[in-house]
Amino acid sequence: MQSKQDGYEVVVVGGGIAGLTAAMILGRSRRSVLVVDAGEQRNTPAAHMQGYPSRDGTPPGEFLAEVRREVAAYGVELVRDRVTAAEPDGDGEFEVTLGDGGRVHARRLVVATGLVDELPDLPGVAERWGRDVIHCPYCHGWEVRDEPIGVLYGRATGIHQALLFGQLSNDVVLFSGSHELADSDLRLLRAAGVRVADGEVEEVVVEDDRLTGVRLAGGQVFPRSVVVVPTRMVPRDELLTKLGARTKDTPAGPFVEVDPVGLTSVPGVWAVGNATGPAEQVVNSASAGYRAGAAVNADLIHTDLERAAALLD
């Protein structure tokens, strides 16, 4: 649907599962809702999504298309665009500017803009991302069980990923790069059956459209069919920070701070999904969107009833 009116009770920024779930709950509450979706969902490179009951193994695009159809059935408007600015109007509401130059009014905002995975700058990584270059044992681990797996050491993750994948395969190699591992780490790696390869990684070897190994700077190649890489997870939070939302420190860097229902430090602005943290999987994001949608609806009810009651006094 590509139509817009001038004002909405709620504008949802981002059309992944977090934003769509919030929109569904609000639509079911008979709210006027606009979802602005730039189509940049984090899991787009993945062939399938895992861990979502009843939809395990579904392609992400197919899943979201079905959710959009469900959301639209409640009168929610969905447009393919991006929000370039959101400014308080002085009355606790917002003027929202879209990429096409249009402006709409929103009484409340739900920001579900997600994050970007910045990949290691190594040949072969970007082209295989989401296939046999992966990052999450819970998203992809079952599918690569028992395969020869390589894990690149990450400053934030340390040896953690190697230990997790060591549960899924008996052939795991941790490429430690220039990092000197502590004796306590080496002890755990030995107990997990994880081997350690020293030396800088030069490239992920790709042959005939498949990953075949990891090459070190010295030329040695370790045959691998899967490589786990540390990503730098960067929230798309420019809209939130410009509104003045507080952030909190996490092992992956600063993310916007929210309460249990997604309310930020900015009155009238909620945030859900990976915009609020690096570990929000699809099922978690749906739950967060549900809670935020219900909270926004309750906030609007109380605001309107307080105004009505004041007129009756």
C-alpha positions as semicolon CSV with decimal commas, in nm:
position;residue;x (nm);y (nm);z (nm)
1;M;0,000;0,000;0,000
2;Q;0,145;0,336;-0,099
3;S;-0,103;0,598;0,026
4;K;-0,055;0,845;0,311
5;Q;-0,273;1,086;0,502
6;D;-0,142;1,393;0,684
7;G;-0,172;1,267;1,040
8;Y;-0,160;0,941;1,232
9;E;-0,191;0,840;1,590
10;V;0,126;0,632;1,552
11;V;0,407;0,625;1,298
12;V;0,618;0,309;1,309
13;V;0,966;0,357;1,164
14;G;1,091;0,026;1,031
15;G;0,903;-0,268;0,883
16;G;1,082;-0,569;1,031
17;I;0,903;-0,803;1,267
18;A;0,937;-0,570;1,567
19;G;0,778;-0,275;1,392
20;L;0,513;-0,484;1,219
21;T;0,408;-0,654;1,542
22;A;0,369;-0,318;1,714
23;A;0,166;-0,198;1,416
24;M;-0,054;-0,509;1,430
25;I;-0,141;-0,459;1,796
26;L;-0,214;-0,091;1,735
27;G;-0,421;-0,169;1,427
28;R;-0,622;-0,422;1,624
29;S;-0,684;-0,143;1,876
30;R;-0,835;0,067;1,595
31;R;-0,548;0,316;1,589
32;S;-0,449;0,500;1,272
33;V;-0,098;0,371;1,199
34;L;0,161;0,431;0,929
35;V;0,455;0,192;0,887
36;V;0,749;0,344;0,699
37;D;0,979;0,066;0,580
38;A;1,310;0,118;0,398
39;G;1,341;-0,257;0,333
40;E;1,679;-0,298;0,506
41;Q;1,609;-0,582;0,747
42;R;1,914;-0,732;0,914
43;N;1,834;-1,093;0,820
44;T;1,780;-1,027;0,448
45;P;2,102;-1,213;0,345
46;A;1,990;-1,530;0,525
47;A;1,810;-1,799;0,326
48;H;1,602;-1,904;0,625
49;M;1,521;-1,789;0,976
50;Q;1,530;-2,025;1,271
51;G;1,392;-2,040;1,624
52;Y;1,047;-1,895;1,555
53;P;0,786;-2,156;1,652
54;S;0,564;-2,261;1,360
55;R;0,781;-2,065;1,114
56;D;1,118;-2,234;1,169
57;G;1,307;-2,249;0,840
58;T;1,092;-1,991;0,661
59;P;1,274;-1,748;0,425
60;P;1,276;-1,404;0,593
61;G;1,125;-1,226;0,293
62;E;0,840;-1,473;0,269
63;F;0,774;-1,443;0,641
64;L;0,760;-1,062;0,638
65;A;0,538;-1,058;0,329
66;E;0,281;-1,268;0,513
67;V;0,303;-1,048;0,824
68;R;0,253;-0,736;0,611
69;R;-0,064;-0,887;0,466
70;E;-0,191;-0,959;0,816
71;V;-0,108;-0,609;0,939
72;A;-0,272;-0,439;0,641
73;A;-0,594;-0,626;0,715
74;Y;-0,632;-0,410;1,028
75;G;-0,620;-0,087;0,830
76;V;-0,252;-0,013;0,890
77;E;-0,088;0,178;0,604
78;L;0,252;0,057;0,484
79;V;0,483;0,257;0,259
80;R;0,829;0,182;0,120
81;D;1,027;0,489;0,220
82;R;1,251;0,607;0,501
83;V;1,208;0,862;0,777
84;T;1,473;1,131;0,747
85;A;1,369;1,339;1,048
86;A;1,127;1,347;1,339
87;E;1,085;1,672;1,530
88;P;0,880;1,745;1,843
89;D;0,595;1,986;1,767
90;G;0,590;2,148;2,111
91;D;0,272;1,969;2,220
92;G;0,427;1,629;2,293
93;E;0,372;1,505;1,938
94;F;0,589;1,487;1,627
95;E;0,633;1,609;1,271
96;V;0,784;1,330;1,062
97;T;0,969;1,391;0,735
98;L;0,993;1,113;0,476
99;G;1,253;1,050;0,212
100;D;1,008;1,139;-0,066
101;G;0,978;1,487;0,084
102;G;0,639;1,429;0,240
103;R;0,559;1,520;0,600
104;V;0,312;1,353;0,833
105;H;0,204;1,422;1,189
106;A;0,239;1,151;1,455
107;R;0,108;1,156;1,808
108;R;0,349;0,877;1,902
109;L;0,654;0,713;1,745
110;V;0,771;0,352;1,748
111;V;1,127;0,323;1,615
112;A;1,224;-0,021;1,485
113;T;1,516;0,066;1,259
114;G;1,736;-0,229;1,357
115;L;2,112;-0,246;1,319
116;V;2,383;-0,300;1,061
117;D;2,639;-0,581;1,082
118;E;2,975;-0,439;0,977
119;L;3,184;-0,732;0,855
120;P;3,558;-0,793;0,885
121;D;3,743;-0,650;0,587
122;L;3,864;-0,982;0,451
123;P;3,833;-1,118;0,097
124;G;3,551;-1,369;0,070
125;V;3,358;-1,264;0,379
126;A;3,101;-1,025;0,229
127;E;3,019;-1,247;-0,068
128;R;2,947;-1,550;0,154
129;W;2,772;-1,360;0,436
130;G;2,452;-1,532;0,543
131;R;2,545;-1,853;0,364
132;D;2,861;-2,020;0,493
133;V;3,000;-1,708;0,664
134;I;2,784;-1,673;0,975
135;H;2,790;-1,524;1,323
136;C;2,524;-1,683;1,546
137;P;2,506;-2,043;1,672
138;Y;2,137;-2,006;1,751
139;C;2,051;-1,869;1,405
140;H;2,268;-2,106;1,200
141;G;2,431;-2,362;1,427
142;W;2,202;-2,660;1,365
143;E;2,243;-2,621;0,989
144;V;2,624;-2,646;1,011
145;R;2,647;-2,914;1,280
146;D;2,932;-3,163;1,238
147;E;3,098;-2,954;0,965
148;P;3,458;-2,826;0,984
149;I;3,406;-2,479;1,133
150;G;3,646;-2,188;1,163
151;V;3,588;-1,911;1,418
152;L;3,761;-1,574;1,389
153;Y;3,853;-1,422;1,724
154;G;3,664;-1,102;1,805
155;R;3,756;-0,840;2,062
156;A;3,402;-0,830;2,202
157;T;3,327;-1,204;2,180
158;G;3,668;-1,344;2,271
159;I;3,659;-1,724;2,272
160;H;3,286;-1,740;2,346
161;Q;3,178;-1,819;1,990
162;A;3,435;-2,096;1,958
163;L;3,304;-2,262;2,274
164;L;2,944;-2,239;2,152
165;F;3,023;-2,388;1,813
166;G;3,236;-2,652;1,983
167;Q;2,909;-2,790;2,113
168;L;2,787;-2,839;1,755
169;S;3,093;-2,986;1,586
170;N;3,399;-3,187;1,681
171;D;3,607;-3,000;1,422
172;V;3,635;-2,636;1,529
173;V;3,940;-2,414;1,483
174;L;3,972;-2,075;1,652
175;F;4,182;-1,831;1,449
176;S;4,328;-1,611;1,720
177;G;4,506;-1,361;1,494
178;S;4,751;-1,148;1,691
179;H;4,567;-1,198;2,020
180;E;4,751;-1,377;2,297
181;L;4,501;-1,599;2,475
182;A;4,495;-1,630;2,851
183;D;4,580;-1,965;3,007
184;S;4,224;-1,987;3,141
185;D;4,088;-1,945;2,788
186;L;4,322;-2,208;2,648
187;R;4,212;-2,446;2,919
188;L;3,847;-2,407;2,823
189;L;3,922;-2,442;2,454
190;R;4,111;-2,767;2,515
191;A;3,822;-2,898;2,722
192;A;3,584;-2,813;2,436
193;G;3,808;-2,982;2,179
194;V;3,867;-2,655;1,994
195;R;4,203;-2,614;1,821
196;V;4,379;-2,277;1,805
197;A;4,556;-2,143;1,496
198;D;4,789;-1,846;1,549
199;G;4,861;-1,586;1,284
200;E;4,667;-1,323;1,094
201;V;4,389;-1,438;0,865
202;E;4,447;-1,322;0,508
203;E;4,129;-1,440;0,337
204;V;3,834;-1,674;0,337
205;V;3,892;-1,907;0,044
206;V;3,601;-1,945;-0,198
207;E;3,605;-2,194;-0,485
208;D;3,321;-2,288;-0,722
209;D;3,071;-2,080;-0,524
210;R;3,146;-2,242;-0,192
211;L;3,369;-2,171;0,103
212;T;3,660;-2,413;0,122
213;G;3,904;-2,276;0,377
214;V;4,078;-2,002;0,569
215;R;4,419;-1,878;0,452
216;L;4,667;-1,727;0,696
217;A;4,910;-1,451;0,604
218;G;5,193;-1,705;0,595
219;G;5,014;-1,902;0,325
220;Q;4,885;-2,193;0,532
221;V;4,529;-2,294;0,443
222;F;4,296;-2,463;0,690
223;P;4,019;-2,651;0,508
224;R;3,687;-2,524;0,646
225;S;3,332;-2,527;0,508
226;V;3,194;-2,269;0,754
227;V;3,350;-1,957;0,905
228;V;3,211;-1,769;1,204
229;V;3,304;-1,401;1,199
230;P;3,276;-1,126;1,461
231;T;3,065;-0,840;1,333
232;R;3,052;-0,483;1,456
233;M;2,684;-0,434;1,532
234;V;2,591;-0,071;1,474
235;P;2,238;0,040;1,562
236;R;2,049;0,258;1,317
237;D;1,976;0,504;1,594
238;E;2,032;0,843;1,431
239;L;1,663;0,928;1,459
240;L;1,661;0,837;1,828
241;T;1,980;1,019;1,920
242;K;1,866;1,335;1,739
243;L;1,552;1,324;1,953
244;G;1,777;1,307;2,260
245;A;1,720;0,946;2,363
246;R;1,960;0,819;2,629
247;T;2,185;0,525;2,544
248;K;2,334;0,248;2,754
249;D;2,664;0,067;2,717
250;T;2,660;-0,297;2,603
251;P;2,943;-0,537;2,508
252;A;2,864;-0,442;2,147
253;G;2,872;-0,067;2,212
254;P;2,607;0,191;2,302
255;F;2,239;0,118;2,232
256;V;1,932;0,324;2,314
257;E;1,801;0,272;2,664
258;V;1,440;0,151;2,696
259;D;1,213;0,036;2,976
260;P;1,046;-0,310;2,975
261;V;0,781;-0,197;2,725
262;G;1,022;-0,014;2,494
263;L;0,970;0,345;2,611
264;T;1,280;0,558;2,559
265;S;1,383;0,857;2,769
266;V;1,196;1,075;2,517
267;P;0,825;1,103;2,603
268;G;0,611;0,962;2,324
269;V;0,892;0,761;2,163
270;W;0,928;0,384;2,188
271;A;1,207;0,171;2,040
272;V;1,198;-0,203;1,972
273;G;1,403;-0,480;1,814
274;N;1,771;-0,457;1,725
275;A;1,764;-0,079;1,759
276;T;1,770;-0,149;2,134
277;G;2,028;-0,427;2,153
278;P;2,236;-0,676;1,955
279;A;2,070;-0,996;2,078
280;E;1,710;-0,932;1,970
281;Q;1,634;-1,232;1,751
282;V;1,316;-1,249;1,541
283;V;1,108;-1,407;1,816
284;N;1,236;-1,158;2,076
285;S;1,166;-0,867;1,844
286;A;0,809;-0,981;1,788
287;S;0,757;-0,993;2,164
288;A;0,907;-0,646;2,209
289;G;0,685;-0,507;1,934
290;Y;0,378;-0,657;2,098
291;R;0,459;-0,502;2,436
292;A;0,533;-0,162;2,284
293;G;0,216;-0,164;2,075
294;A;0,003;-0,235;2,383
295;A;0,189;0,032;2,584
296;V;0,144;0,297;2,315
297;N;-0,227;0,221;2,292
298;A;-0,268;0,246;2,671
299;D;-0,073;0,574;2,673
300;L;-0,305;0,724;2,411
301;I;-0,614;0,606;2,596
302;H;-0,503;0,766;2,922
303;T;-0,393;1,087;2,748
304;D;-0,727;1,126;2,572
305;L;-0,935;1,037;2,878
306;E;-0,741;1,283;3,095
307;R;-0,819;1,556;2,843
308;A;-1,184;1,456;2,827
309;A;-1,210;1,445;3,206
310;A;-1,057;1,793;3,234
311;L;-1,327;1,930;3,001
312;L;-1,594;1,778;3,224
313;D;-1,459;1,937;3,544
